[in-house]
Amino acid sequence: MSRPEDTLPPDLFYNDSESRKYTTSSRIQNVQVEMTNRALELLSLPSPSLVLDIGCGSGLSGEILSSVPPPDGGPHIWAGMDISASMLDIALQRDVDGDLLLADIGQGVPFRAGTFDAAISISAVQWLCNAESSDTSPQGRLARFFNGLYASLRRGGKAVCQFYPKNEAQRNMVSAAAIKAGFGAGLLEDGAGTKNAKVYLVLSVGGGAIEDVVEGMDGVDVVERGKTNHERKRTENTVRKGSKQWILRTKEQMERKGKVVKNNSKFSGRRRKITW
């Protein structure tokens, strides 16, 4: 059975018919509730917060955010973004509480810096792992998404992205993009080794904080902590302009912006002899 993201782009796959089918399916509703509650457990928000729902669809996760009882730190205020106009139309018909934005997360997260306390994403990030045209790449789309998400969260903010990686390479590509954006990152897999396995990427803003975020959680694999601003500046200051390391870093920055760059080779940044 083929995966939905391998057949069509999400804005075409989730047309009016598919969006209604998704929203009214009791099985999907139960799975959505389970994964959203798990994401909230990992976020561990102590008080009502402003939360971004990435790939909000018809608002199934948003309804849970709005209904968190005060003893559990809620209710939360939320805003959702999704690429499917049909999904957002159903959300409007259902009169959900959150504000809705039609946007492609592969083009970034278009909110003012430090807007949100936290973010969740349920079954959306894997759609970024496919290039939909020759002038885009999965790495570029992931980079724009995580860079925008990092900027939109306040310092100390957290995000949990549940996604279905196709393989280990895809899993590593997603976590590497988050780390490059500056996040501290940890991966948690529920039901490992089964067909119902679910992967959660736990992210924190504010270099090195991921160890504290996942402290005491069972089964969380800390991928890598983000660098502090001091560490980042110290690294940048030691790289000489025009050196091989500088060239490779510049190419990496261009790739994060979604630009197409030539592949690295043993000749990249090689000093050439001057001929007369």
C-alpha distance (Angstrom), angle and dihedral (degrees) to the residues before:
residue distance angle dihedral
M1 . . .
S2 3.80 . .
R3 3.78 121.8 .
P4 3.84 116.0 -113.2
E5 3.82 92.3 -122.4
D6 3.82 89.9 57.1
T7 3.80 93.1 57.9
L8 3.82 107.9 47.6
P9 3.81 140.6 -9.3
P10 3.84 110.9 -88.1
D11 3.82 95.4 -109.4
L12 3.81 89.1 57.3
F13 3.80 98.4 36.5
Y14 3.82 93.5 52.9
N15 3.80 97.9 57.7
D16 3.82 123.2 154.1
S17 3.81 94.0 -78.4
E18 3.82 96.9 45.0
S19 3.82 92.2 44.1
R20 3.82 92.1 53.9
K21 3.80 91.0 46.1
Y22 3.82 91.0 50.6
T23 3.80 94.3 48.2
T24 3.82 97.2 46.0
S25 3.82 97.7 44.2
S26 3.81 109.3 110.0
R27 3.81 90.8 -156.1
I28 3.81 92.5 54.8
Q29 3.80 91.1 44.8
N30 3.80 91.2 54.1
V31 3.81 92.5 47.9
Q32 3.82 90.8 46.9
V33 3.80 91.5 51.5
E34 3.80 91.3 48.8
M35 3.82 94.4 49.5
T36 3.81 94.9 43.0
N37 3.80 91.9 51.0
R38 3.81 89.1 48.4
A39 3.82 90.2 51.4
L40 3.81 90.6 49.9
E41 3.79 89.9 49.6
L42 3.81 89.5 54.0
L43 3.81 92.2 46.2
S44 3.81 90.5 50.2
L45 3.81 94.8 -165.5
P46 3.82 108.4 -166.8
S47 3.82 96.8 -161.4
P48 3.82 140.7 16.6
S49 3.80 106.8 -59.4
L50 3.79 141.5 -177.8
V51 3.79 105.2 -108.6
L52 3.81 130.9 -171.5
D53 3.82 114.5 -143.0
I54 3.82 106.5 -154.6
G55 3.79 112.8 -155.3
C56 3.79 89.4 8.4
G57 3.81 94.7 174.8
S58 3.79 112.1 -177.8
G59 3.80 93.4 -12.9
L60 3.82 101.1 -95.2
S61 3.81 92.9 137.8
G62 3.80 91.8 39.5
E63 3.80 91.1 59.3
I64 3.80 89.0 57.5
L65 3.82 91.3 49.7
S66 3.81 89.8 52.4
S67 3.81 93.0 48.7
V68 3.83 100.1 50.3
P69 3.85 104.5 126.7
P70 3.85 120.5 -122.5
P71 3.84 93.7 -110.8
D72 3.82 87.5 61.0
G73 3.82 94.1 48.8
G74 3.81 99.4 -92.5
P75 2.89 172.6 162.2
H76 3.79 96.7 67.2
I77 3.79 128.3 -156.5
W78 3.78 112.1 -132.4
A79 3.78 145.1 -175.2
G80 3.79 123.0 -160.9
M81 3.79 134.6 -155.2
D82 3.79 127.7 -166.4
I83 3.79 138.1 162.4
S84 3.81 95.1 -138.1
A85 3.81 114.5 88.7
S86 3.81 89.3 -168.4
M87 3.80 92.1 56.5
L88 3.81 92.3 48.7
D89 3.80 90.5 47.4
I90 3.82 89.7 57.3
A91 3.82 89.3 47.5
L92 3.81 88.9 55.2
Q93 3.82 90.9 48.2
R94 3.81 88.7 51.7
D95 3.84 89.2 51.8
V96 3.80 95.7 -131.4
D97 3.81 118.6 -170.4
G98 3.80 98.9 -123.8
D99 3.79 130.1 87.8
L100 3.81 112.7 -109.4
L101 3.80 131.9 -143.8
L102 3.81 127.8 -171.1
A103 3.81 103.7 -140.7
D104 3.81 143.9 132.9
I105 3.81 109.5 -116.8
G106 3.80 87.8 -156.1
Q107 3.81 86.8 70.5
G108 3.80 93.2 52.7
V109 3.80 139.5 -91.7
P110 3.84 106.2 -72.4
F111 3.80 102.2 -152.9
R112 3.78 133.1 113.5
A113 3.81 115.1 -88.3
G114 3.80 114.3 -86.8
T115 3.82 94.7 11.1
F116 3.80 100.4 133.5
D117 3.80 134.2 55.2
A118 3.80 92.4 -155.4
A119 3.79 144.3 -9.8
I120 3.78 137.1 -147.9
S121 3.77 131.4 -166.9
I122 3.78 124.5 -172.0
S123 3.82 119.4 -164.0
A124 3.81 95.4 -26.4
V125 3.81 110.5 99.7
Q126 3.81 95.3 69.6
W127 3.82 88.5 66.8
L128 3.82 88.0 68.6
C129 3.80 91.5 61.9
N130 3.80 92.3 77.4
A131 3.81 124.6 74.7
E132 3.79 109.6 -135.7
S133 3.82 96.4 -166.9
S134 3.79 139.4 17.4
D135 3.82 93.9 -103.5
T136 3.82 95.0 57.2
S137 3.79 132.3 63.0
P138 3.82 133.4 -161.5
Q139 3.81 88.9 -120.0
G140 3.79 91.4 53.5
R141 3.81 93.9 47.7
L142 3.81 92.1 47.0
A143 3.81 90.6 47.5
R144 3.81 93.4 51.8
F145 3.79 90.8 47.3
F146 3.80 97.7 49.1
N147 3.81 93.7 40.3
G148 3.81 89.7 52.9
L149 3.80 92.8 44.2
Y150 3.81 91.8 49.9
A151 3.80 91.0 52.0
S152 3.81 94.1 46.6
L153 3.83 93.9 55.5
R154 3.80 122.4 80.6
R155 3.78 118.5 -119.5
G156 3.79 107.4 -80.1
G157 3.81 89.9 25.6
K158 3.79 121.9 138.5
A159 3.78 137.1 -149.6
V160 3.80 134.2 -167.6
C161 3.80 119.1 -160.7
Q162 3.80 117.2 -171.5
F163 3.80 111.4 -161.9
Y164 3.80 142.5 158.8
P165 3.83 109.8 -124.5
K166 3.77 114.2 -158.1
N167 3.80 92.3 -143.2
E168 3.80 143.5 -16.3
A169 3.81 91.9 -81.8
Q170 3.81 91.4 57.3
R171 3.78 91.3 46.4
N172 3.81 90.8 52.4
M173 3.81 92.5 44.8
V174 3.82 91.6 55.7
S175 3.80 95.4 46.3
A176 3.82 91.7 44.6
A177 3.82 90.9 53.4
A178 3.81 90.6 51.9
I179 3.80 92.0 49.8
K180 3.82 92.1 48.4
A181 3.80 88.7 54.2
G182 3.82 88.7 58.5
F183 3.80 102.8 -98.7
G184 3.76 126.0 138.7
A185 3.80 102.5 -128.1
G186 3.80 139.0 -159.2
L187 3.80 129.3 175.3
L188 3.80 123.5 -144.0
E189 3.80 123.0 -175.1
D190 3.80 120.9 -163.7
G191 3.80 116.0 -160.1
A192 3.80 93.6 11.3
G193 3.79 113.4 -162.8
T194 3.81 94.9 20.3
K195 3.80 130.7 100.1
N196 3.82 88.3 -113.3
A197 3.81 93.9 57.8
K198 3.81 114.1 142.3
V199 3.79 123.9 -163.3
Y200 3.81 121.7 -150.7
L201 3.79 122.1 -165.7
V202 3.83 108.1 -153.6
L203 3.82 112.3 -158.4
S204 3.79 134.9 -174.8
V205 3.80 132.9 -170.0
G206 3.79 117.2 -138.3
G207 3.79 115.2 61.1
G208 3.76 117.5 -82.1
A209 3.80 97.0 2.2
I210 3.81 95.0 118.5
E211 3.81 92.0 86.7
D212 3.80 89.4 61.0
V213 3.80 93.1 42.5
V214 3.81 94.4 56.3
E215 3.80 96.5 34.9
G216 3.79 109.7 133.7
M217 3.82 94.6 11.6
D218 3.79 114.5 128.0
G219 3.78 119.0 -128.9
V220 3.81 98.6 9.5
D221 3.78 113.6 141.3
V222 3.81 110.9 -153.9
V223 3.78 103.5 -140.5
E224 3.79 98.2 -172.3
R225 3.74 137.9 -41.8
G226 3.79 121.8 -115.8
K227 3.78 119.8 -109.9
T228 3.78 121.7 -106.2
N229 3.81 117.9 -119.2
H230 3.81 89.2 -107.6
E231 3.81 91.9 53.4
R232 3.81 91.8 45.8
K233 3.82 93.8 50.5
R234 3.81 92.3 45.3
T235 3.81 90.2 53.6
E236 3.80 92.6 47.0
N237 3.81 92.7 49.6
T238 3.80 92.7 55.6
V239 3.81 94.5 56.3
R240 3.81 113.5 93.3
K241 3.79 116.3 -139.1
G242 3.79 110.9 -108.8
S243 3.80 93.9 21.4
K244 3.79 121.7 125.6
Q245 3.80 90.6 -106.8
W246 3.83 90.4 51.4
I247 3.81 91.9 49.6
L248 3.82 92.8 48.8
R249 3.82 91.5 47.3
T250 3.82 91.6 49.2
K251 3.81 90.9 50.6
E252 3.80 89.5 49.3
Q253 3.82 90.7 51.9
M254 3.81 90.9 49.8
E255 3.82 90.0 49.2
R256 3.82 90.3 51.4
K257 3.80 87.9 56.0
G258 3.79 88.5 56.0
K259 3.79 97.1 -105.7
V260 3.79 120.3 142.5
V261 3.81 112.1 -115.4
K262 3.79 132.2 179.1
N263 3.79 117.9 -95.7
N264 3.80 117.7 -97.8
S265 3.77 118.9 -108.8
K266 3.79 138.9 169.2
F267 3.80 87.2 -84.6
S268 3.82 95.0 57.1
G269 3.80 109.4 119.5
R270 3.82 92.8 -2.0
R271 3.80 113.7 158.6
R272 3.79 110.9 -120.2
K273 3.76 124.3 -144.1
I274 3.78 116.1 -111.8
T275 3.81 111.1 -116.4
W276 3.79 124.9 -157.6
